[in-house]
């Protein structure tokens, strides 16, 4: 019987030693700014890298494999650098995710230069454009008297327009700020609403009030309301008026009829500026009724002095999931259109 020699190869086992790193901030406030609302930065880092992160006072302690700790640390240091330059917009969830992708070597679009601050919010937070389309929108509002911002929810259409309006009011470029939107229910019947006329229409205008309070201190804004320097009203209140030396914003314009859109645009007086915002994928008008926002693009698309700026899901500055949700709905809508054509 032949015996076959048994050869046992030596196995080499590599054990990666875990490391820890401590990043110390100048004070606890700087650390809290970087962590973001509800610690979103910390959560994104934990989801993206195999690291353990603990925030204590003015310190963040990272532990894990050396390469993972190194990448997570790079993200923190880069975000910290943006904060030191006063660019708080770079620590939003969307911006943090972009920095994380770059640290992991994923291909990203080139980051543009730091955007000019439009306005400091009531919490001293700088408001500025965060994408190329948003910057195009801001530049259009500066240059043109009538601007349309059209695109999905969360792209900053109304918020940026209001920031530009408040800045114009503060700088004396206009004497009044007028914010309006059509009182159309978003797919559900609210039924009878108690209270006087103002209390009945407030639910429709609440998003505009929320944005205003984010930009202007409460006491100051109350004085402006009392002096009629700032006015928030339903679109129906615009009929018969001539609005001069004012910055006028029409929000949710996809819910206007063609007649309402014409009525609004012809309210414009001397020294005024108008911004119209809306999302043509979220029309709440009764079935079969045309949207004034869709029709106006065809009618005024080539009129000089008017500019249309279109936003895409890539411009969304809300939670990262909002962008994913919008893209999923877009794909679903396209599939429905294809099916309808084949039927």
N, C-alpha and C positions, 0 to 999 in steps of 0.2 A: 504494500500500500504506500503510495506517494503522499508525503506530507507537504502541504502548501504552507509556506511560512506566513505567519500573520504579522502584518506591518501596522503598527499603530502610529498614526501621525500626531504630532504634537499640536494641540489646539491653543491658539492664542486668544485670550479674552481681554477685551478693552473695556475698562470701566471709566466712564466719564465722570469726573469729579464735579459736583455741583458747586457753584460759586454764589456769592452774595454781593450786592452793590447797594450803597446808600447814596441817594441824591438829596442834597440839602438845599432848600430854598431860602431866600432872604427873610421871609416871614410866612406865617400860616396862610395869609390872604392870597399870596402868589401861588401857593400850593393848591388852595381851593379853586382858584381860577383855572388852573391847568386841569384839575380833576373834572371840571365841568358840572353841569346840572345833573344831579342824581348820580354823580361819579361816572358819567358815560365814558370818559377817557380811560379810566381804570378798567372798566368792563370790556372795552374794545381791545385793550392791550392783553388782558387775560384770555380773551377769545382767539387772539391772533398769534400769540407766542406761548410756548410751554414754560411759563414763568409764574412764580407766586409774587404778588405785589401786595404790600401793606403800606397804608398811608397813616403816619402818626405825626400830628402837629405840623411842622414845616418840613417833614422828611417823607420820602418814598423809598421803601426798601424792596429790592428785587432779588429773587433767588431762583436758581435753575441752571440749566446747561449754559456754559460760557457763551456760545454763539447766540442763544435765545436772549440771554440777559443783555448781551451787547446790542442786539437789534432793538430791543425794547427801550434800552437806555438812550439810543440814538433818537428814537421817536420823542421821548420825553425832553431831551436837550433841545431838539429842534423846535418843539412846541414852546418850550420855555423861552427860546430866542425870539419867537414871534411876539410873545407876551411882553417881553422887555421893550420891544419896539412899539408897543401899543396896539398891536394887531390882534385884538381878541377874536375877530372873526375866523382866525386860523385854528381855534380850538373847539369849533362846532363838531358834532359827530361826523358830518360829511368830510370836513377838512382833516380831522384826525385819521379817518379811514384812508384818505389819500396819502398821508404821510406814512402810515403803516405799510401800505402797498409798496411805496417807494423803498422803504427799509428792507422789505422782503424781496426786492429786485423785480417787482412786477412793473410792466410797462405802464407809464402814465403820460398824460398830456403835459406839456411843459407848463410850469406854473408862471403866471404872469406877474408883473410888478405889483407891489403893494398899492391897493386902491386908495384914492383920496377919500378922506372922511367927509361924509355929507352933513352929518349932524351927530351931536352927542345926545344919547337918550337921557331920560329922566334919572337913570341909574349911572350916568356918566359912561355908558358903553358906546364906543364909536360905531356908527352905522355907515356902511359902505358897500359898494357892489362886490359880489363874491364870484362872479363868472364873467366871461366875455360878453354874453348876451345882456347880463344885468348892467355892465358898463356901457354897452351900446344904448341901452334904455335910458340910463342917466344922462348920457351925452345928448340923446335926442330930446329929452325934456328941457335941457339947457338951451338947445338950439332952435327948437320948433315951438309954436304956440299950441298946436294940437297933436297929441301923441296917443297912439293906441298900443297897449301892452296886452298881447294875447298869448295864452298858454295855460298849462295845467296848474293845479293848486300847489302852493308851497314854493313857487318860483320867485316870490318877492315883488310881484307886480304892484300890488296895492301898498305894501309896506314901504317900498322905495319911493313910490310916488308921494306918499304922505310925508316921508322924511324930506323930500325935495320941497314940498309945500310948506312945511314948518320952517325950513331953512330960509325960504324966500320971504316968509312973513317976518322972521326975526331980522332979516337984512333989509327990510323995508322995500323989497321989490314989489310986493302986493300989499293991499290994505285988508283983505279978507281971505279966509280959507273956508271953502264950501265943499262938503263931502256929501255925496248922495248915492243912493242905490235903489233899484226897484223893489217894492214890497211884494215879492213873490215867494211863496212857501216852497221849500226844497223837498218836494216829493211827499209831504205829509200835511194834513190839515190841522192847523193849530186850534181851530174852532174859536169860540167866543173868548176874547181877552178882556180882563177887567181893567178898570182905571180910566183916566182921561185919554184924550187923543195921543198925547206924547207917550204915555205909558203903553198904549196899544201898539205903537210903531217901533218902540225901543228894541224889541227882540230882533227885528229885521236889521237894525242899525248897530247892534252890539259889537260886531267885529270891528267896525270903524272906531267906536269908542275905545275898545281895547288897545288898538294900535296907537291912538292919540295919547292915552294915559301912559303908554310905554315911552313916549317921546317928550311929553311936557309934564312938569310937576303938577300934582293934583290941584293945589290952590291957585296956581297961575292959570291953569286950563279953565277952572270955574269962572275966573274973572273974564277970560276971553269969551266964554259962552254968554255970560251976562251982558257983555258989551256988544254981542253979536259979531265979534271979530272972527270967531270960529262958529260955523253952523253945520250941524249934521241933520239931514232931513231926507224924507222919501223923495223919489224922483218926481212924483206928482206935484210937489211943492214948487218945482222949477217953472211950471207953465206960466206964461205971461210976464216973466221977469227978464230984465237985462242985467247981466252980471259983469260989471266993470271993475277994473283994478283988483281982480280976484284970481286965486288959484283954485280951480274947480276940478274935483275928481269924481268920476262916475264909476262906481264899483259894480261887479256882477252884471256887466253890460250885456252878457249873453241872454239875460232875462228881460231885455227891453224889446218892444215891438219896433218895427221899422218906423212907425209914426212917432213913438217916444224918442227914438234915437235922433230923428230929425229935429224934434222939438228941443231936445237937450242941446245939441250942437249949435242951434240958432239962438241960444240964450247968451252967447258970448259977446261981451262988450269990449270997449277999448282997454288996453293995458292988462288984459286977462290971459291966462294960460289954462288949457284943458288937458286932462289926462283921463283916458277911458281904459278900463281894465276888464278882462273877462276870460272865461274858459269855454270855448264852443263845444267841448265834450260834456259839459254839465248844464245843459239847458233844462230849466224847470217850467217852461211855458206849457200851456195846455197842448195836447196832441193836435198837430196840423197848423199850429200858429208859428209864423216865421220869426226868426231871431234878428233883431236890428243889427247885432254885432256881425253876423254873417253877411248880411246884405250890404253893410256900410263898406266892407272891404272891396266889394266890386264897384261901388259907386264912387268912393273917394280914394281908391288905391293910387291914382295918378295925379291927384291934386297937389300942387306945390304948397309947401308950408305945413303939410300933414305927413307924419311918419308912422308906419306900422312896425312894431318890434315883436317878433315871435319867439316865445320861449319853448324849451323842450324839457323832458324829464331830467336831463343832465343838469339843469339849472335849479333843481329842487334844493332848498336849504333847510328843510325840516328833517325829521328822522330819516336815516338811510332807507328804512323800509318803505317810506312814502314813494321814493323813486322806484323801488322794485315793484310796488303795487301798481303805480301808473304804467310802467312798462308791461306788466302782465295784462292789465286791462287793454292796453293798446294792441298787444298780440291777439287777445281774444276778439277785439273788434274787427281786426283785419281778417281773422279766420271766418267770422260771421259774414263779412262782405263777400268773401270768396264763395261761401256756401250759397248765399243769396243769388249770386251770378249763375251758379250751376243749376239752380232750381228752375 
